[in-house]
Amino acid sequence: MCRALLYLGQPVALDDLLFRPDSALVKQSYMPKMLHLLNLAGFGMRAWDAASHEPDKPFAYASDSIPVFDRNLKGLAEKIRARCLLAHVRGVPYNTKVEIATQNVHPFQFLGVPLVLAHNGDLARFAEMKPLLLPHLRAELAAQIRGTTDSEWIYALIVSRLKDPGARPSAEELHEAVAHALRILREVRAKLGIALASPVNLFITDGTQLAAVRYTFDFGCYPQDPAEFLPGHLNYYTLWVTLGRDYGLHDGEWKMIGGSENADSVLVASEPLTRDVSAWVEVPEYAMLHATLRRNGQPAITLRALN
């Protein structure tokens, strides 16, 4: 499985999310505490800094190398403070057909589209699905698909559903686009007779809002061929959220403080970044969590069901 995190709130050093905490995202790539699978197929991120040139345009970074050895990433993380971050470490099962390349590194963002997406999971028999998915994509967006991942196609499906892919969607429009994309995937799987566990945890943002989806198709259904079995699918892929303020190192421990009633920041991750998990809440299965910041700086959180 892959690992990802979303952050929205007061500016925070990327180092304090990616490298320094007890279970920082980069540490999860080689020393996870949940779903013990290695994630060694690359790292990517988008980070928004209000003080930077063209603040609506995020910092973008992608590498197919192992992030713990990436000195460029570490150097950037120590210097950049972001108000919004989507970061992802890619994990793939060992298979000669899997392509480890920069164009397959998450998150995905098409030219002129504010929305960015990363995916934790995989769609069984995805190669068979492509011809049936193509009619559901806007031609100008399908032309921008560069990699070989199912994740980029999921992104293209969601963005194709937006009224104006070049504008930031409302929470309602984003939820509808995600639900529509999942419905298309479900229908295509049914036409092809695909009934195998396929996790689709999604991490979505445009720099001003975030959405996190916890979902899987046909959980508990596994292939008969042991060579196609993925041990990670025995468990429902995890997704956690914490609210608070002044995220950082407090009394020797990394954590959010202040409680949800005084929150000014939201942090979502595949697994908690900190040793103290008491302030983290697991996102429900088959749901989309959405967060934005009100004018007073406090987060507005909604949770919507996904069929």
GULOBA-609028 format. One line per 3 residues: number of its first residue (from 1); their letters; for each residue x negated, y negated, z negated of N, C-alpha, C. Coordinates in steps of 0.05 Angstrom, whole numbers, padded with zeros to 5 digits. Layout:
! residues N
NUM> a> X/Y/Z/X/Y/Z/X/Y/Z ~ ... $
//
This chain:
! residues 307
1> mcr> -00017/00024/00000/00000/00000/00000/-00017/-00025/00000 ~ -00006/-00046/00009/-00020/-00072/00009/-00014/-00086/-00018 ~ -00025/-00109/-00022/-00020/-00125/-00046/-00017/-00154/-00037 $
4> all> 00001/-00169/-00050/00005/-00197/-00043/00013/-00213/-00067 ~ 00010/-00239/-00064/00021/-00257/-00085/00031/-00283/-00072 ~ 00050/-00295/-00085/00061/-00321/-00077/00060/-00339/-00102 $
7> ylg> 00051/-00364/-00097/00051/-00384/-00119/00063/-00410/-00109 ~ 00079/-00422/-00126/00090/-00448/-00119/00092/-00464/-00145 ~ 00080/-00488/-00146/00081/-00504/-00170/00059/-00525/-00171 $
10> qpv> 00050/-00530/-00195/00028/-00549/-00200/00002/-00539/-00187 ~ -00014/-00557/-00176/-00039/-00547/-00163/-00056/-00530/-00181 ~ -00066/-00508/-00170/-00082/-00489/-00185/-00105/-00480/-00167 $
13> ald> -00129/-00476/-00179/-00152/-00467/-00164/-00147/-00438/-00154 ~ -00152/-00433/-00129/-00148/-00407/-00118/-00164/-00385/-00132 ~ -00187/-00393/-00143/-00203/-00375/-00158/-00188/-00363/-00182 $
16> dll> -00170/-00379/-00193/-00155/-00371/-00217/-00132/-00351/-00210 ~ -00127/-00347/-00184/-00108/-00328/-00175/-00121/-00304/-00162 ~ -00142/-00309/-00147/-00153/-00288/-00130/-00176/-00272/-00143 $
19> frp> -00192/-00285/-00161/-00216/-00272/-00171/-00217/-00269/-00201 ~ -00210/-00290/-00216/-00217/-00291/-00244/-00199/-00275/-00263 ~ -00173/-00274/-00260/-00156/-00260/-00280/-00162/-00230/-00282 $
22> dsa> -00151/-00218/-00303/-00156/-00190/-00309/-00148/-00172/-00285 ~ -00125/-00178/-00273/-00117/-00162/-00249/-00112/-00181/-00226 ~ -00132/-00199/-00221/-00130/-00217/-00198/-00126/-00202/-00172 $
25> lvk> -00115/-00216/-00152/-00108/-00202/-00128/-00132/-00187/-00115 ~ -00155/-00199/-00114/-00178/-00186/-00103/-00186/-00162/-00119 ~ -00184/-00163/-00145/-00190/-00140/-00162/-00170/-00117/-00157 $
28> qsy> -00145/-00124/-00151/-00125/-00103/-00145/-00133/-00087/-00120 ~ -00149/-00099/-00102/-00156/-00085/-00078/-00173/-00060/-00083 ~ -00188/-00060/-00105/-00205/-00037/-00111/-00200/-00025/-00139 $
31> mpk> -00185/-00039/-00156/-00180/-00029/-00183/-00151/-00035/-00191 ~ -00131/-00024/-00177/-00103/-00030/-00183/-00094/-00016/-00209 ~ -00075/-00028/-00222/-00064/-00016/-00246/-00037/-00002/-00240 $
34> mlh> -00025/-00009/-00217/00000/00003/-00208/-00003/00014/-00180 ~ 00009/00037/-00174/00007/00050/-00148/-00022/00051/-00139 ~ -00036/00070/-00149/-00065/00071/-00147/-00075/00079/-00119 $
37> lln> -00074/00060/-00101/-00084/00063/-00074/-00103/00040/-00068 ~ -00125/00045/-00055/-00144/00024/-00048/-00134/00007/-00025 ~ -00142/-00018/-00024/-00134/-00037/-00004/-00159/-00050/00007 $
40> lag> -00171/-00038/00028/-00197/-00045/00037/-00197/-00053/00067 ~ -00174/-00062/00077/-00172/-00067/00106/-00170/-00097/00113 ~ -00177/-00114/00094/-00178/-00142/00100/-00163/-00160/00081 $
43> fgm> -00167/-00186/00084/-00155/-00206/00067/-00146/-00230/00084 ~ -00123/-00241/00077/-00114/-00266/00090/-00098/-00283/00071 ~ -00096/-00309/00078/-00081/-00328/00061/-00073/-00352/00076 $
46> raw> -00052/-00366/00066/-00045/-00393/00073/-00043/-00408/00047 ~ -00055/-00432/00045/-00055/-00448/00021/-00049/-00477/00027 ~ -00029/-00489/00013/-00021/-00516/00018/-00032/-00534/-00004 $
49> daa> -00046/-00556/00004/-00057/-00575/-00015/-00047/-00603/-00007 ~ -00032/-00615/-00025/-00020/-00641/-00019/-00040/-00663/-00015 ~ -00065/-00659/-00025/-00085/-00680/-00022/-00103/-00676/00003 $
52> she> -00097/-00655/00018/-00114/-00649/00041/-00104/-00665/00066 ~ -00120/-00665/00086/-00112/-00676/00112/-00089/-00660/00123 ~ -00068/-00673/00133/-00044/-00660/00143/-00034/-00640/00122 $
55> pdk> -00023/-00650/00100/-00016/-00632/00078/00005/-00611/00084 ~ 00022/-00616/00105/00042/-00596/00112/00029/-00573/00127 ~ 00004/-00576/00136/-00010/-00554/00150/-00027/-00540/00130 $
58> pfa> -00024/-00514/00126/-00039/-00500/00106/-00068/-00493/00114 ~ -00085/-00489/00094/-00110/-00476/00098/-00104/-00448/00107 ~ -00118/-00438/00127/-00114/-00411/00137/-00141/-00396/00136 $
61> yas> -00140/-00371/00127/-00164/-00355/00125/-00156/-00326/00130 ~ -00172/-00312/00146/-00167/-00284/00152/-00194/-00270/00157 ~ -00197/-00246/00145/-00221/-00231/00149/-00214/-00201/00147 $
64> dsi> -00226/-00184/00164/-00221/-00156/00162/-00242/-00142/00144 ~ -00258/-00157/00129/-00277/-00146/00111/-00265/-00142/00083 ~ -00279/-00128/00066/-00270/-00123/00039/-00272/-00149/00023 $
67> pvf> -00251/-00160/00011/-00252/-00187/-00001/-00271/-00190/-00024 ~ -00276/-00169/-00039/-00293/-00171/-00063/-00322/-00178/-00054 ~ -00329/-00172/-00029/-00356/-00178/-00020/-00357/-00203/-00002 $
70> drn> -00334/-00217/00000/-00332/-00240/00018/-00341/-00265/00004 ~ -00365/-00273/00008/-00376/-00297/-00005/-00363/-00323/00005 ~ -00355/-00323/00031/-00341/-00347/00041/-00315/-00351/00027 $
73> lkg> -00300/-00329/00023/-00275/-00331/00009/-00279/-00340/-00020 ~ -00298/-00329/-00034/-00304/-00337/-00061/-00311/-00367/-00063 ~ -00327/-00376/-00044/-00334/-00404/-00044/-00311/-00423/-00040 $
76> lae> -00293/-00415/-00021/-00269/-00431/-00016/-00251/-00431/-00041 ~ -00248/-00407/-00053/-00230/-00404/-00076/-00238/-00422/-00099 ~ -00264/-00426/-00102/-00274/-00443/-00124/-00269/-00473/-00119 $
79> kir> -00265/-00480/-00094/-00262/-00509/-00087/-00233/-00518/-00081 ~ -00216/-00500/-00072/-00189/-00507/-00063/-00170/-00505/-00086 ~ -00154/-00526/-00090/-00131/-00526/-00109/-00106/-00528/-00092 $
82> arc> -00088/-00510/-00096/-00064/-00509/-00079/-00039/-00511/-00095 ~ -00018/-00523/-00084/00008/-00524/-00096/00025/-00501/-00087 ~ 00017/-00488/-00065/00031/-00464/-00055/00010/-00446/-00043 $
85> lla> 00013/-00420/-00048/-00006/-00400/-00037/00008/-00374/-00030 ~ 00003/-00364/-00007/00010/-00336/00000/-00016/-00322/00007 ~ -00023/-00302/-00008/-00048/-00287/-00004/-00041/-00257/-00002 $
88> hvr> -00057/-00242/00013/-00051/-00214/00018/-00077/-00198/00022 ~ -00078/-00175/00009/-00100/-00156/00015/-00087/-00132/00029 ~ -00099/-00124/00051/-00087/-00103/00067/-00097/-00075/00060 $
91> gvp> -00078/-00057/00057/-00085/-00029/00052/-00072/-00012/00073 ~ -00087/00007/00084/-00076/00025/00104/-00085/00054/00097 ~ -00068/00074/00104/-00077/00101/00100/-00098/00109/00120 $
94> ynt> -00115/00128/00112/-00136/00136/00131/-00123/00150/00155 ~ -00127/00139/00178/-00116/00150/00203/-00131/00138/00226 ~ -00139/00155/00245/-00155/00145/00267/-00139/00127/00285 $
97> kve> -00112/00127/00283/-00096/00110/00299/-00093/00081/00287 ~ -00100/00078/00262/-00098/00052/00249/-00120/00033/00258 ~ -00113/00009/00265/-00132/-00010/00275/-00138/-00031/00253 $
100> iat> -00163/-00032/00244/-00171/-00052/00225/-00184/-00075/00241 ~ -00170/-00097/00243/-00178/-00120/00259/-00166/-00145/00248 ~ -00178/-00168/00254/-00169/-00193/00243/-00140/-00199/00252 $
103> qnv> -00132/-00192/00276/-00105/-00198/00285/-00084/-00183/00270 ~ -00092/-00162/00255/-00073/-00147/00238/-00073/-00156/00209 ~ -00089/-00176/00203/-00090/-00185/00175/-00066/-00204/00170 $
106> hpf> -00053/-00200/00147/-00031/-00217/00139/-00043/-00242/00125 ~ -00027/-00263/00121/00000/-00267/00130/00001/-00275/00160 ~ 00026/-00273/00171/00030/-00279/00199/00044/-00306/00201 $
109> qfl> 00035/-00321/00221/00047/-00348/00227/00044/-00354/00256 ~ 00066/-00357/00270/00066/-00364/00298/00062/-00394/00302 ~ 00051/-00401/00325/00046/-00429/00331/00072/-00445/00330 $
112> gvp> 00071/-00467/00315/00093/-00485/00313/00115/-00476/00293 ~ 00110/-00455/00279/00130/-00444/00260/00120/-00448/00231 ~ 00135/-00463/00215/00126/-00468/00187/00126/-00442/00170 $
115> lvl> 00145/-00424/00176/00148/-00401/00159/00125/-00381/00163 ~ 00116/-00370/00140/00094/-00351/00139/00103/-00326/00124 ~ 00093/-00303/00133/00102/-00278/00121/00080/-00258/00117 $
118> ahn> 00081/-00243/00094/00064/-00220/00090/00082/-00197/00081 ~ 00072/-00173/00086/00088/-00149/00082/00073/-00128/00066 ~ 00086/-00115/00047/00075/-00093/00033/00092/-00069/00039 $
121> gdl> 00082/-00050/00055/00098/-00026/00062/00092/-00018/00091 ~ 00108/00000/00101/00105/00009/00129/00131/00022/00138 ~ 00136/00019/00164/00159/00031/00177/00152/00057/00190 $
124> arf> 00164/00079/00181/00158/00105/00193/00165/00105/00223 ~ 00148/00118/00239/00152/00121/00268/00157/00094/00282 ~ 00142/00074/00273/00147/00047/00284/00142/00045/00314 $
127> aem> 00123/00060/00325/00118/00058/00353/00142/00064/00370 ~ 00159/00082/00360/00183/00089/00375/00204/00067/00373 ~ 00202/00050/00353/00222/00029/00349/00218/00005/00367 $
130> kpl> 00194/-00001/00375/00188/-00026/00390/00206/-00031/00413 ~ 00211/-00012/00432/00228/-00018/00455/00256/-00027/00447 ~ 00267/-00016/00425/00294/-00023/00417/00294/-00049/00401 $
133> llp> 00272/-00058/00390/00270/-00083/00375/00266/-00107/00394 ~ 00252/-00102/00416/00244/-00125/00433/00268/-00142/00442 ~ 00292/-00131/00449/00314/-00149/00457/00324/-00168/00435 $
136> hlr> 00316/-00162/00410/00325/-00179/00388/00305/-00202/00382 ~ 00284/-00204/00397/00264/-00225/00393/00267/-00247/00414 ~ 00263/-00272/00404/00261/-00294/00423/00236/-00289/00441 $
139> ael> 00239/-00294/00467/00217/-00288/00485/00192/-00303/00478 ~ 00195/-00329/00470/00171/-00345/00464/00157/-00336/00439 ~ 00172/-00323/00421/00160/-00312/00397/00147/-00284/00402 $
142> aaq> 00161/-00268/00417/00150/-00242/00424/00123/-00245/00438 ~ 00120/-00266/00454/00095/-00270/00468/00072/-00277/00450 ~ 00078/-00284/00425/00057/-00292/00406/00047/-00268/00389 $
145> irg> 00060/-00245/00391/00051/-00222/00376/00024/-00213/00386 ~ 00004/-00213/00369/-00023/-00207/00376/-00033/-00180/00366 ~ -00022/-00171/00344/-00032/-00147/00331/-00016/-00122/00337 $
148> ttd> -00021/-00101/00321/-00008/-00075/00325/00009/-00067/00301 ~ 00014/-00085/00283/00028/-00078/00258/00058/-00080/00260 ~ 00072/-00064/00245/00101/-00067/00242/00107/-00093/00228 $
151> sew> 00089/-00102/00211/00094/-00127/00195/00098/-00151/00213 ~ 00082/-00154/00233/00084/-00177/00251/00111/-00176/00266 ~ 00121/-00153/00273/00147/-00150/00286/00169/-00157/00266 $
154> iya> 00167/-00150/00241/00187/-00158/00221/00188/-00188/00219 ~ 00164/-00201/00219/00163/-00230/00218/00176/-00242/00243 ~ 00171/-00230/00267/00183/-00240/00291/00213/-00238/00291 $
157> liv> 00223/-00216/00279/00252/-00212/00277/00265/-00233/00260 ~ 00253/-00239/00237/00264/-00259/00219/00263/-00287/00231 ~ 00241/-00294/00242/00238/-00321/00254/00257/-00324/00278 $
160> srl> 00260/-00303/00294/00278/-00304/00317/00307/-00310/00309 ~ 00314/-00303/00285/00342/-00307/00276/00347/-00336/00267 ~ 00326/-00352/00261/00330/-00379/00252/00340/-00397/00275 $
163> kdp> 00357/-00416/00268/00368/-00434/00288/00346/-00450/00302 ~ 00327/-00459/00286/00304/-00474/00297/00279/-00463/00283 ~ 00264/-00445/00296/00240/-00434/00284/00219/-00455/00277 $
166> gar> 00221/-00479/00289/00202/-00500/00284/00208/-00517/00260 ~ 00231/-00511/00246/00240/-00526/00223/00240/-00508/00198 ~ 00238/-00521/00175/00240/-00505/00150/00269/-00497/00145 $
169> psa> 00274/-00472/00141/00302/-00463/00137/00312/-00468/00109 ~ 00338/-00470/00106/00349/-00471/00079/00348/-00444/00067 ~ 00353/-00443/00040/00353/-00417/00027/00374/-00398/00038 $
172> eel> 00397/-00409/00045/00418/-00393/00056/00411/-00382/00083 ~ 00399/-00399/00100/00392/-00390/00127/00370/-00369/00126 ~ 00351/-00373/00107/00329/-00354/00104/00339/-00326/00095 $
175> hea> 00358/-00327/00076/00369/-00302/00066/00384/-00288/00089 ~ 00399/-00303/00105/00414/-00291/00127/00395/-00279/00147 ~ 00373/-00293/00153/00354/-00283/00173/00341/-00257/00163 $
178> vah> 00334/-00256/00138/00322/-00231/00127/00342/-00209/00127 ~ 00366/-00214/00119/00387/-00193/00118/00392/-00183/00147 ~ 00393/-00201/00166/00398/-00194/00194/00375/-00176/00204 $
181> alr> 00350/-00184/00198/00327/-00168/00207/00328/-00139/00196 ~ 00335/-00137/00170/00337/-00111/00158/00359/-00095/00170 ~ 00381/-00108/00177/00404/-00094/00190/00395/-00083/00217 $
184> ilr> 00381/-00099/00233/00371/-00090/00259/00353/-00066/00255 ~ 00334/-00067/00237/00316/-00045/00232/00331/-00020/00224 ~ 00352/-00023/00207/00368/00000/00199/00382/00012/00222 $
187> evr> 00394/-00004/00240/00408/00006/00263/00390/00020/00283 ~ 00366/00009/00287/00347/00022/00305/00337/00049/00293 ~ 00332/00049/00268/00324/00074/00255/00346/00096/00258 $
190> akl> 00371/00087/00255/00393/00106/00258/00395/00117/00286 ~ 00391/00100/00306/00392/00109/00334/00370/00130/00340 ~ 00347/00126/00327/00324/00144/00332/00324/00168/00312 $
193> gia> 00343/00169/00294/00344/00190/00275/00321/00189/00254 ~ 00312/00165/00247/00290/00162/00228/00302/00160/00200 ~ 00296/00179/00183/00306/00178/00156/00283/00185/00137 $
196> las> 00263/00169/00137/00239/00173/00120/00234/00148/00104 ~ 00224/00151/00080/00218/00128/00062/00201/00108/00076 ~ 00210/00083/00077/00196/00061/00090/00198/00035/00074 $
199> pvn> 00178/00029/00058/00180/00005/00041/00178/-00021/00057 ~ 00193/-00041/00050/00193/-00067/00063/00194/-00089/00041 ~ 00172/-00092/00026/00170/-00114/00008/00158/-00138/00023 $
202> lfi> 00172/-00161/00022/00164/-00184/00038/00158/-00207/00021 ~ 00138/-00223/00030/00129/-00247/00016/00130/-00270/00037 ~ 00147/-00290/00032/00153/-00310/00052/00151/-00338/00040 $
205> tdg> 00140/-00357/00055/00139/-00385/00046/00135/-00403/00069 ~ 00141/-00429/00065/00134/-00450/00084/00119/-00473/00071 ~ 00110/-00468/00047/00095/-00488/00032/00113/-00504/00012 $
208> tql> 00139/-00503/00016/00157/-00517/-00001/00177/-00499/-00016 ~ 00179/-00474/-00007/00196/-00454/-00020/00183/-00427/-00017 ~ 00192/-00408/-00033/00182/-00381/-00030/00206/-00362/-00032 $
211> aav> 00202/-00339/-00019/00222/-00317/-00021/00206/-00291/-00022 ~ 00216/-00274/-00040/00203/-00248/-00044/00225/-00226/-00042 ~ 00221/-00207/-00025/00240/-00186/-00020/00230/-00159/-00030 $
214> ryt> 00246/-00145/-00045/00239/-00118/-00054/00260/-00098/-00042 ~ 00250/-00082/-00024/00269/-00066/-00008/00254/-00041/00003 ~ 00269/-00020/00007/00259/00003/00022/00281/00017/00036 $
217> fdf> 00275/00029/00059/00294/00046/00073/00290/00075/00064 ~ 00312/00088/00059/00312/00117/00054/00292/00126/00033 ~ 00293/00112/00010/00275/00120/-00012/00281/00148/-00020 $
220> gcy> 00260/00164/-00024/00263/00192/-00033/00264/00212/-00010 ~ 00263/00202/00015/00263/00220/00038/00234/00222/00049 ~ 00223/00245/00050/00195/00249/00057/00192/00268/00081 $
223> pqd> 00170/00265/00096/00166/00282/00119/00159/00311/00111 ~ 00167/00330/00128/00161/00358/00123/00132/00364/00127 ~ 00119/00350/00145/00090/00354/00151/00073/00341/00130 $
226> pae> 00058/00356/00114/00042/00344/00092/00022/00324/00103 ~ 00014/00326/00128/-00006/00307/00139/00006/00279/00142 ~ 00033/00277/00143/00046/00252/00147/00055/00240/00120 $
229> flp> 00052/00255/00099/00062/00246/00073/00043/00225/00061 ~ 00055/00203/00050/00040/00182/00037/00047/00182/00008 ~ 00027/00188/-00010/00032/00190/-00038/00045/00165/-00051 $
232> ghl> 00038/00142/-00040/00049/00117/-00051/00079/00115/-00049 ~ 00091/00130/-00030/00120/00129/-00027/00135/00144/-00048 ~ 00121/00158/-00065/00135/00172/-00087/00147/00152/-00107 $
235> nyy> 00136/00128/-00108/00146/00107/-00126/00157/00084/-00110 ~ 00176/00070/-00122/00187/00046/-00109/00166/00024/-00112 ~ 00158/00011/-00090/00137/-00009/-00090/00145/-00032/-00110 $
238> tlw> 00126/-00040/-00125/00131/-00059/-00147/00130/-00088/-00138 ~ 00144/-00105/-00152/00145/-00134/-00147/00152/-00148/-00172 ~ 00136/-00168/-00181/00139/-00180/-00207/00139/-00211/-00204 $
241> vtl> 00152/-00224/-00223/00153/-00253/-00223/00150/-00264/-00251 ~ 00137/-00287/-00253/00134/-00301/-00279/00138/-00331/-00274 ~ 00150/-00344/-00293/00154/-00373/-00293/00141/-00386/-00317 $
244> grd> 00132/-00410/-00314/00120/-00424/-00336/00106/-00450/-00327 ~ 00087/-00459/-00343/00072/-00483/-00336/00043/-00479/-00346 ~ 00026/-00495/-00335/-00002/-00495/-00343/-00014/-00467/-00342 $
247> ygl> -00011/-00454/-00318/-00023/-00428/-00314/-00053/-00430/-00316 ~ -00065/-00412/-00330/-00094/-00412/-00333/-00103/-00395/-00356 ~ -00127/-00400/-00366/-00140/-00385/-00388/-00132/-00398/-00414 $
250> hdg> -00117/-00384/-00431/-00108/-00394/-00457/-00115/-00374/-00478 ~ -00131/-00383/-00498/-00139/-00365/-00520/-00151/-00339/-00510 ~ -00167/-00342/-00489/-00182/-00319/-00479/-00165/-00301/-00460 $
253> ewk> -00141/-00309/-00454/-00124/-00292/-00437/-00112/-00309/-00414 ~ -00110/-00298/-00390/-00097/-00311/-00368/-00067/-00308/-00370 ~ -00053/-00330/-00368/-00024/-00328/-00370/-00011/-00355/-00364 $
256> mig> 00015/-00354/-00359/00032/-00377/-00359/00041/-00383/-00387 ~ 00043/-00408/-00394/00053/-00415/-00421/00078/-00433/-00418 ~ 00092/-00439/-00439/00114/-00458/-00439/00141/-00445/-00436 $
259> gse> 00142/-00421/-00425/00168/-00408/-00422/00183/-00418/-00397 ~ 00204/-00403/-00389/00219/-00409/-00365/00234/-00436/-00368 ~ 00242/-00443/-00393/00258/-00467/-00397/00241/-00492/-00392 $
262> nad> 00215/-00490/-00394/00197/-00513/-00389/00180/-00509/-00364 ~ 00188/-00491/-00347/00171/-00483/-00324/00168/-00505/-00303 ~ 00145/-00506/-00291/00140/-00522/-00267/00126/-00506/-00245 $
265> svl> 00124/-00480/-00249/00109/-00463/-00230/00122/-00435/-00230 ~ 00119/-00422/-00206/00129/-00395/-00202/00107/-00379/-00190 ~ 00104/-00354/-00200/00083/-00336/-00190/00096/-00309/-00186 $
268> vas> 00094/-00299/-00161/00104/-00273/-00154/00081/-00256/-00144 ~ 00080/-00230/-00152/00058/-00213/-00144/00067/-00184/-00143 ~ 00052/-00168/-00128/00057/-00140/-00126/00055/-00126/-00153 $
271> epl> 00036/-00136/-00169/00034/-00127/-00197/00024/-00151/-00213 ~ 00030/-00152/-00239/00021/-00175/-00256/-00009/-00179/-00254 ~ -00017/-00205/-00253/-00045/-00212/-00251/-00059/-00211/-00278 $
274> trd> -00043/-00211/-00299/-00054/-00216/-00326/-00051/-00192/-00344 ~ -00069/-00190/-00364/-00068/-00168/-00383/-00041/-00169/-00399 ~ -00033/-00193/-00407/-00008/-00196/-00421/00015/-00197/-00401 $
277> vsa> 00032/-00176/-00400/00053/-00175/-00381/00080/-00182/-00393 ~ 00080/-00191/-00417/00106/-00196/-00431/00122/-00218/-00418 ~ 00109/-00237/-00404/00123/-00259/-00391/00130/-00252/-00362 $
280> wve> 00124/-00228/-00352/00130/-00220/-00325/00156/-00204/-00324 ~ 00172/-00208/-00304/00197/-00194/-00300/00196/-00180/-00273 ~ 00205/-00155/-00272/00205/-00141/-00247/00229/-00150/-00230 $
283> vpe> 00224/-00156/-00204/00245/-00164/-00186/00262/-00139/-00180 ~ 00289/-00141/-00181/00306/-00118/-00176/00302/-00106/-00148 ~ 00308/-00081/-00146/00308/-00068/-00120/00330/-00078/-00102 $
286> yam> 00326/-00079/-00076/00346/-00087/-00057/00355/-00116/-00063 ~ 00336/-00134/-00066/00343/-00161/-00073/00322/-00180/-00061 ~ 00330/-00206/-00058/00312/-00227/-00049/00312/-00249/-00070 $
289> lha> 00289/-00254/-00081/00285/-00276/-00100/00276/-00300/-00084 ~ 00289/-00323/-00089/00282/-00348/-00076/00276/-00369/-00096 ~ 00256/-00386/-00091/00249/-00407/-00109/00241/-00432/-00094 $
292> tlr> 00249/-00455/-00105/00240/-00481/-00095/00238/-00499/-00119 ~ 00225/-00522/-00116/00221/-00540/-00138/00240/-00563/-00136 ~ 00254/-00569/-00158/00272/-00592/-00158/00256/-00618/-00159 $
295> rng> 00270/-00641/-00157/00256/-00666/-00158/00241/-00671/-00184 ~ 00252/-00659/-00206/00239/-00663/-00232/00216/-00643/-00236 ~ 00210/-00627/-00215/00188/-00609/-00216/00195/-00581/-00227 $
298> qpa> 00219/-00577/-00237/00226/-00551/-00247/00236/-00533/-00225 ~ 00229/-00507/-00226/00237/-00489/-00205/00267/-00482/-00206 ~ 00279/-00480/-00183/00306/-00470/-00180/00304/-00442/-00168 $
301> itl> 00314/-00423/-00183/00311/-00395/-00176/00338/-00383/-00169 ~ 00340/-00368/-00147/00364/-00353/-00141/00356/-00324/-00135 ~ 00374/-00306/-00139/00370/-00277/-00134/00394/-00267/-00118 $
304> ral> 00389/-00258/-00094/00411/-00249/-00076/00407/-00219/-00069 ~ 00429/-00205/-00069/00429/-00177/-00062/00424/-00173/-00032 ~ 00412/-00151/-00025/00408/-00143/00003/00419/-00115/00006 $
307> n> 00437/-00111/00025/00449/-00085/00029/00430/-00067/00045 $
//
